[in-house]
Amino acid sequence: MSISFKNAFGMHPEAMVIRERRTQVLAENIANADTPGFKARDIDFQQALSNAQHRQGRNPTRTHEKHFAIDSSIRKELQYRNPDQPDTGDGNSVDIHRERNLFMQNDLAYRTSLQFLDGRIASLKKAVKGQ
């Protein structure tokens, strides 16, 4: 019997790659908080994950009416964010507090996927060793 890593790890490897890309985008926003004319960007995580799953032949489907619907339409994952604050006159749309909060939330989600994968790998090692 062979082990299917796609089945064993689920969506977490793709999610970690997307979260890593999102970390870079959010860090760029924070770094450019004082750059005149800079527009804050973000990655639509749900869309990016859906696109990654479609590229790998997985079609996410709703199995229960209370599950979140995943939009399968193709669109750009990296988008400019609508500013929550009025323009300060320099054209910069970065809200540093929002960016820091999103950065921390993204970091927690990344670590959660990492912990899941670590546990799954430990379980697979036990299965291989026959423990």
KOLLUM-199735 format. One record per residue (C-alpha): residue number from 0; residue in three letters; x negated, y, z. Coordinates in steps of 0.02 Angstrom, whole numbers, plus 50000, padded with zeros to 5 digits. Layout:
BEGIN
r seq=NUM, type=ala, u=X, v=Y, w=Z;
...
END
This chain:
BEGIN
r seq=0, type=met, u=50000, v=50000, w=50000;
r seq=1, type=ser, u=49929, v=50169, w=49951;
r seq=2, type=ile, u=49953, v=50332, w=50042;
r seq=3, type=ser, u=50035, v=50474, w=49946;
r seq=4, type=phe, u=49958, v=50635, w=50008;
r seq=5, type=lys, u=50098, v=50735, w=49925;
r seq=6, type=asn, u=50224, v=50642, w=50032;
r seq=7, type=ala, u=50113, v=50642, w=50187;
r seq=8, type=phe, u=50074, v=50828, w=50188;
r seq=9, type=gly, u=50233, v=50898, w=50112;
r seq=10, type=met, u=50232, v=51081, w=50066;
r seq=11, type=his, u=50099, v=51133, w=50192;
r seq=12, type=pro, u=49946, v=51133, w=50077;
r seq=13, type=glu, u=50035, v=51247, w=49953;
r seq=14, type=ala, u=50101, v=51354, w=50095;
r seq=15, type=met, u=49925, v=51377, w=50165;
r seq=16, type=val, u=49858, v=51434, w=49996;
r seq=17, type=ile, u=49999, v=51560, w=49978;
r seq=18, type=arg, u=49978, v=51622, w=50157;
r seq=19, type=glu, u=49791, v=51644, w=50125;
r seq=20, type=arg, u=49830, v=51748, w=49969;
r seq=21, type=arg, u=49957, v=51849, w=50068;
r seq=22, type=thr, u=49826, v=51881, w=50203;
r seq=23, type=gln, u=49715, v=51959, w=50071;
r seq=24, type=val, u=49855, v=52070, w=50005;
r seq=25, type=leu, u=49905, v=52128, w=50180;
r seq=26, type=ala, u=49723, v=52162, w=50224;
r seq=27, type=glu, u=49707, v=52268, w=50067;
r seq=28, type=asn, u=49861, v=52366, w=50121;
r seq=29, type=ile, u=49786, v=52397, w=50294;
r seq=30, type=ala, u=49618, v=52446, w=50220;
r seq=31, type=asn, u=49701, v=52572, w=50105;
r seq=32, type=ala, u=49818, v=52649, w=50233;
r seq=33, type=asp, u=49733, v=52818, w=50211;
r seq=34, type=thr, u=49703, v=52808, w=50023;
r seq=35, type=pro, u=49806, v=52940, w=49933;
r seq=36, type=gly, u=49925, v=52864, w=49805;
r seq=37, type=phe, u=49902, v=52685, w=49864;
r seq=38, type=lys, u=50062, v=52582, w=49856;
r seq=39, type=ala, u=50087, v=52439, w=49980;
r seq=40, type=arg, u=50110, v=52267, w=49903;
r seq=41, type=asp, u=50165, v=52099, w=49968;
r seq=42, type=ile, u=50193, v=51922, w=49908;
r seq=43, type=asp, u=50367, v=51850, w=49905;
r seq=44, type=phe, u=50323, v=51693, w=50003;
r seq=45, type=gln, u=50483, v=51597, w=49963;
r seq=46, type=gln, u=50466, v=51630, w=49777;
r seq=47, type=ala, u=50281, v=51588, w=49776;
r seq=48, type=leu, u=50313, v=51424, w=49868;
r seq=49, type=ser, u=50455, v=51380, w=49750;
r seq=50, type=asn, u=50344, v=51417, w=49600;
r seq=51, type=ala, u=50203, v=51310, w=49672;
r seq=52, type=gln, u=50322, v=51165, w=49701;
r seq=53, type=his, u=50391, v=51179, w=49524;
r seq=54, type=arg, u=50214, v=51179, w=49453;
r seq=55, type=gln, u=50179, v=51018, w=49547;
r seq=56, type=gly, u=50338, v=50934, w=49490;
r seq=57, type=arg, u=50434, v=50957, w=49651;
r seq=58, type=asn, u=50605, v=51034, w=49637;
r seq=59, type=pro, u=50663, v=51098, w=49805;
r seq=60, type=thr, u=50846, v=51062, w=49827;
r seq=61, type=arg, u=50972, v=51097, w=49962;
r seq=62, type=thr, u=51022, v=50938, w=50051;
r seq=63, type=his, u=51142, v=51022, w=50171;
r seq=64, type=glu, u=51253, v=51175, w=50154;
r seq=65, type=lys, u=51170, v=51260, w=50304;
r seq=66, type=his, u=50996, v=51249, w=50226;
r seq=67, type=phe, u=50925, v=51407, w=50149;
r seq=68, type=ala, u=50948, v=51419, w=49962;
r seq=69, type=ile, u=50785, v=51432, w=49865;
r seq=70, type=asp, u=50795, v=51540, w=49712;
r seq=71, type=ser, u=50710, v=51445, w=49571;
r seq=72, type=ser, u=50702, v=51588, w=49446;
r seq=73, type=ile, u=50528, v=51636, w=49387;
r seq=74, type=arg, u=50472, v=51812, w=49433;
r seq=75, type=lys, u=50314, v=51894, w=49492;
r seq=76, type=glu, u=50263, v=51846, w=49667;
r seq=77, type=leu, u=50159, v=52000, w=49702;
r seq=78, type=gln, u=50272, v=52151, w=49717;
r seq=79, type=tyr, u=50263, v=52330, w=49773;
r seq=80, type=arg, u=50352, v=52358, w=49936;
r seq=81, type=asn, u=50490, v=52487, w=49957;
r seq=82, type=pro, u=50429, v=52610, w=50089;
r seq=83, type=asp, u=50522, v=52621, w=50254;
r seq=84, type=gln, u=50453, v=52792, w=50293;
r seq=85, type=pro, u=50470, v=52958, w=50202;
r seq=86, type=asp, u=50328, v=53009, w=50088;
r seq=87, type=thr, u=50195, v=53104, w=50183;
r seq=88, type=gly, u=50145, v=53201, w=50028;
r seq=89, type=asp, u=49995, v=53098, w=49975;
r seq=90, type=gly, u=50096, v=52961, w=49887;
r seq=91, type=asn, u=50036, v=52822, w=50003;
r seq=92, type=ser, u=50173, v=52698, w=50049;
r seq=93, type=val, u=50079, v=52597, w=50182;
r seq=94, type=asp, u=50158, v=52589, w=50355;
r seq=95, type=ile, u=50011, v=52530, w=50459;
r seq=96, type=his, u=50120, v=52463, w=50600;
r seq=97, type=arg, u=50226, v=52360, w=50481;
r seq=98, type=glu, u=50071, v=52293, w=50393;
r seq=99, type=arg, u=49990, v=52239, w=50556;
r seq=100, type=asn, u=50150, v=52151, w=50612;
r seq=101, type=leu, u=50165, v=52061, w=50445;
r seq=102, type=phe, u=49981, v=52014, w=50453;
r seq=103, type=met, u=50004, v=51936, w=50625;
r seq=104, type=gln, u=50163, v=51844, w=50574;
r seq=105, type=asn, u=50074, v=51776, w=50421;
r seq=106, type=asp, u=49927, v=51721, w=50529;
r seq=107, type=leu, u=50043, v=51628, w=50648;
r seq=108, type=ala, u=50129, v=51539, w=50503;
r seq=109, type=tyr, u=49959, v=51492, w=50430;
r seq=110, type=arg, u=49902, v=51421, w=50596;
r seq=111, type=thr, u=50064, v=51324, w=50614;
r seq=112, type=ser, u=50037, v=51240, w=50445;
r seq=113, type=leu, u=49857, v=51206, w=50493;
r seq=114, type=gln, u=49910, v=51122, w=50656;
r seq=115, type=phe, u=50039, v=51019, w=50563;
r seq=116, type=leu, u=49909, v=50959, w=50438;
r seq=117, type=asp, u=49785, v=50922, w=50577;
r seq=118, type=gly, u=49915, v=50814, w=50666;
r seq=119, type=arg, u=49964, v=50727, w=50506;
r seq=120, type=ile, u=49782, v=50688, w=50464;
r seq=121, type=ala, u=49756, v=50619, w=50639;
r seq=122, type=ser, u=49909, v=50507, w=50615;
r seq=123, type=leu, u=49844, v=50446, w=50447;
r seq=124, type=lys, u=49675, v=50406, w=50524;
r seq=125, type=lys, u=49760, v=50302, w=50658;
r seq=126, type=ala, u=49861, v=50212, w=50526;
r seq=127, type=val, u=49706, v=50173, w=50423;
r seq=128, type=lys, u=49613, v=50110, w=50576;
r seq=129, type=gly, u=49762, v=50005, w=50630;
r seq=130, type=gln, u=49787, v=50086, w=50798;
END
